[in-house]
Amino acid sequence: MADEDEQPKPRKLHPGAGAKIATEDLLIEQYRILESRRNYFGRLFWQLPAFIVTILTLVISRVAEKRSIELAIVLFMSALLLFLAAWIAYRLLKSQEECELLLGKLEERFRRELNLKPMSLPYSHKIGARFWTLICLVVFAIMLAGFAVEVFVETHNGGGPASVERPLF
């Protein structure tokens, strides 16, 4: 039984010496490669935020016992990491959209030049789940940066104690 993530084996485009490569074979292979890349970008888009949020949750929970300068640093670094994750996710989203556009062009070429009738993939919505995921990453990053500033101000409040015995949440 084949694994769902297993990539289809590429067709050999050079079946023998002197054989001409059919336009149809080239277009189908190009389509297969683009679809594989689109799926790859889509998986990365969802895996990246899940991984980052999990790691940040673990790190913050280890440091969050009391408000200290270490907590402020961890929160600020976490905010920067979430901003970076949002930027990477944005780039993955754009790469996936580029693949979708190219796939659409190939499908149109299949219809026009080869009289094939491929089933078109639905295009992603501009304001859909991926868009809202990006918004959430940015909002959480801003919130963490705000918490970091709050903790830093509290721990350095007029030469006060280095740490305050108050839970973060």
N, C-alpha and C positions, 0 to 999 in steps of 0.2 A: 504494500500500500504506500503510495507516494505521500511525502510530507507536504503540508500546505505551503511552507516557506521555501520548498525546493524550487530552484529556478529552472525553467524549461531549458533543455539543451539546445544551443544554437544550431541552426541548420548549416550544413557545409555549403559554402557558396562556391567553392571550387571543386566540383565533383570529379573532374579529370583534367588532364592536360589539354589545353586548347579549347575547353568548353567555354561558351559564353555565359555570362551571368545574366539571368533574366531580371528585368526591371521589377517584376512582381516579387521575386525572391529578395531583392535588395530592400524594397519597401516593407515587406513583411518582417524582415530581420530588424530593420530600423524601428518599426512599430514595437516589436517585442522588446528591444533594448530600452526604448523610451518608457514603455509601460513598467518595466522592471525598475527603472530609475524612479519613476513616479511613486511606485509602491514603497521603495526604499526610503525616499524623502518623507512620505506619509508616516511610516513606522517610526522614523527618527523624531519626527515632530512630536508625537505623543509620548515616546519614551523619555525624551530629554526632560520635560517639566516634571514627570513622575519621579525620575531619578533625583533631580535637584531638590525637589520638595522633600523627598524622603530623607536625604542626607542632611538637609538643613534642619529638619525636625529633630533628628537624632542629635546633632551637634548643639542646637539651642537648648534642648531638654537637658543635656549634660551640664550646661553652664548656667542655666536659669534659676538655680537654687536661691541666689541672692543677687541683688543689683550691685554690680561692680563694674570697674573699667573693662575687665575682660569680657563681660557680657555686652557692653557697649561696642567693643571691637568686633565680637562675633556677630552681633546684629548688623553692624555696618558692612562687614565683609559679606554677610549673607545677602544684604540688599544689593551689593555690587554683583554678586553671583547671579541673583535673580534678574537683574538688568541684562547681564551678559546672556543668560539663558533666553530671555525674551528676544534679544537681538538675533541669536542663533536660530531660534524658532521662527522668527520673521523671515530670515534668509531661506530656511528650509521651506517655508510656505511659498515664497516667491519662486524657488526652484521647482517645486511641485506644480505651481500654476503654469510655469513656462513649459514643463513637460506636457501638461494638459492641452495647452494651445498647440504645441507641435503635433500631438496625437490627433487633434481635431483637423489639422491641415493634412496629415497623412490619410485620415479617414476620407476627407473630401477628395484627395487624389485617387484613393482606391475607387471611389464612386465614378469619378470623371474619366480616368485613364484606363482602369482595368475592369470596369463594369462589375465590381464587387460591391456588395451591400453590407458593410460591417455594422455591427450594432455599436452605436456611439456611447461612450461613457458620459455620464452626467457631469457637468462642470460644477465645481465647488461654488458655493455662494460667497459673495464678498463679505457679508456679515453673517457668519455662521459660527459653528463650534470652535473652529481654529482661531477665528478673529477674537472671540470672547476669551479663549485661553490666553492669547497674547495680552489682552487687556488685564486679565486677572494677574498674570505674572508681573506686569508693570505696577499695578495697584498694590500687590503684596510687597514688592520691592520698596515702594514709597512708604508703606506702613512700617516695614522693618527699619528703614532709614530714620523715620520719625521716632520709633522706639529707641533706636540707638542714641539719637540726640537727647531724648528725654532721660535715659539712663545716665548718659555722660554728664548732663547738667545736674542731675540729682547727686551723683557721686562727687562732683566737684563744686558743690554749693557752698561757696565762701569758706573753703578749707575744711569742710565737714569730714565725716568719716569716709574711709576709702570704700566701704561697701555699706549698703543699707539693707537691713533684714526685711525686705518686702518682696513678695512674689511678683513675677513679671506680669502674670495674667490674673 
